[in-house]
Amino acid sequence: MSETLETVKKLVAAGQVRISEHGYDEIAADGIYVRDILAGVGKATIVEDYPTFPKGRAVLVLQFDRDTQPIHVVWGIPKGLTSPAVVVTAYRPDPDRWDRTFTKRRGKDE
């Protein structure tokens, strides 16, 4: 399990969450509800972990909305801080770019 994801889960449970401007734009564009993102983090599956990302550690996770549709969420924690958990972006993964589980990127040859 990712240390970043575990920290994000604790911060979300404590209500220490922020949505980035970019995150709001992407969420709105894909018709995703913030409440679905917050409710789904407990069952999130790690897709990619970025523990040394320059702006602070981050993790890309697979979550599902209330209709069990997949959502990719990039959660971050600002560099040098211990909170809040930040929704950097969230989007509906493109099935042409991801495998059927939405956890592995498709290669150029697939």
N, C-alpha and C positions, 0 to 999 in steps of 0.2 A: 504494500500500500504506500502511496505517496505521502510523505510528510506534509507537503503543501495541501493536498486534498483533505487530509485529516484536520489541519488547521482551518481550512475553509469551512468544513462542516461545523466545527466548533463555533466559528465566528458567525455563521448563518444562524445557528441555534441561539446565539446570544443577541441576534438582531444587529450585528455590526457588519452591515453590507452597504456597498455603494455601487451604483451602475454608472459606468463611464458614458460620456456623451456619445461616443461611437457605439457603445453597447446599446443605448436606447435607440439609436438610428437603425441598427441591424435588427433588433428585436421587433421594432415596429414594421420594418420592411418585410419581415417573414411572418408576421402575424403571431408572434409568440407572446405569451403572458408572463410578466415578471413573477407572478405568484406560482406559475408552473415551474419556473427555474428554481425558485427558492424551495418549493415543496419537493422537487426531484433530486436535490443535491445529495440527500442521504443515501440514495441508491445509485449514485453516479459511478460510471466505469471509466477508468483512466484510458485515454487514447494516447496521449503524449505528455510527458512531464518535462518541465523547463526549470529545474532548480537554480540555474545560474543565469537566468534571463537578465539582461542589463537593467531593466526598470524594476526588477523585483521578481521573486520566484512566481511561477505560473504553472497552470496545468490545463490541458485540453481534455474535457470529459464528455462522455456520451450520457445524456439524460433523456427522459421521455416526458412528454406533456400529458395532460389529463386524458387525451385521446390515444395514448400510447404511440404517438408519432415521435420519431427521433429528433433530438436537438443536440447540437454540439455547443458547449459553453466553454469559453476560456475564462477561468478564474485566476485572479492574481492577488498578490499581497505587495503593496508598495515597498520598494527597496528601503531598507533601514527602519521599517516599521513592523509592528506585529499585528496591526489591524488598520483598516477594515478589510474584509474580503471584497474584492472588486470584480464585478462582471465586466470583463474587458470587451467581450463580444459574445453573441449567441446567434446561431443561425441553423437553418434546416440543412443538413448535409446533402449534397448532390449525389445521388446513387451512381452517377457516371464517374465520380471521382473517388468513391469509397466502396469497399467490399460490402457484401450483403449484411454484415454485422455493424457496419459504420464505424469500425474500430481500426481498420487498416486502409491506408491510401492505395488506390489502384496504381499499378505500374503503367508506364507508357505502352507496354506491349500487351496489356490485357484487353 
